[in-house]
Amino acid sequence: MVYVRNIDGQPLMPTTRHRKVRKLLNDKKAKILKRCPFTIQLLYKVPNNTQDITLGVDPGSKYIGLSAATDKKELYAAEIELRNDIVELLATRRQNRRARRSRKTRYRKARFANRKRGDGWLAPSVKNKVGTHLTVVRRAHEILPITKVIVEAASFDIQKIKNPDIAGREYQQGEQLGFWNVREYVLFRDNHICQCCKGKSKDKILNVHHIESRKTGGDAPNNLVTLCGTCHKGYHKGTVKLPKTVKRGMAFRDAAFMGIMRWAFYHQLKGLYPDTSLTYGYITKHTRIQNNLPKTRCNDARCISGHPNAEPLGYYFYQKKARCHNRQIHKSTILKGGYRKRNQAPYLVKGFRLFDKVVYSSQECFIYGRRSSGYFDLRKLDGTKVYASASYKKLRLLEPRKTMLCERRNCQYFYEDRGKALLLS
């Protein structure tokens, strides 16, 4: 499938007539805009004859599914991997800043408490994911004349996930009602008893301990446990081990994200594309089962679009959101002599940058690591190693790095008929 834009940059219907496309490029009547997905722009005027195309969006906290289809044929399918490292990066930055302040400024006056968050404020991790959702929808509109967008609204009830039988006043008030902070709730939940020694140490000082680090597990009650001062100090010294009964409860980060971002994404998308509507997860599941479709993100998106029986494309574009810059100048580990090594590399090494798309031994891959000597670590987007130390002399640049890395993958399933799906070997 070759995607086409007219001389004014407006998208037209895509084509599979590769010979004609090649002739237009050779005759200088068209130019290449993108390599993946392959997109050209015509350099002469043509009539704008388009069809109705519906874009189905399957939002998620880790992956997004997209499918654009007409009544008869699927024209575009994509699966996008989102960034999930922002929380850890911000926590590392906060840790480094606090350490630097304690070294450089022993005492600092309190700052004015006049900072407030504006209306519609979102956490940085949520904001990045909502922005990526909007970006991939916008890029689909750049290559196809989409007339309608349908988004699945997934609603998660965290209290029901924790306790399916919860009802009445208990459901309405919540488990933390009446506690002025999380620490008080955790102490009450554990009956003000150390969960390690069960009070045998006779230490009356109680601390609230993170089972997983604050970076990984956060400050949620299911990641906190009551320990006495003796056990808490012993654990961090390595002389005390927590019993096997003390373990992290269920994590609801993804469910909480979907609950927060669902309406923020929908309202912003509605402002950009007025012909946007909602559907729900149970409708998508019923449509997929009714049409005997395997469970994939692209198939879910095609069911959301309302065209589950459209002829499938046969492949999809796997995209991955990449970090734009590494702003951490120094490594956190202090080396001998009390100094820290710089954690910056030059942008260009022998003409190549990190995440450039290259060809090595007839394989398309990405640069995941670089050395100043000119040897590169080459991998696929799923992490599969192509070569650990390839010389720059054997590489050919296909595309310079972008914020959204893209590669084409064959679908896991092909279709013998409309009612049966067979697995590819």
Disulfide bonds with the S-S distance in Angstrom:
none
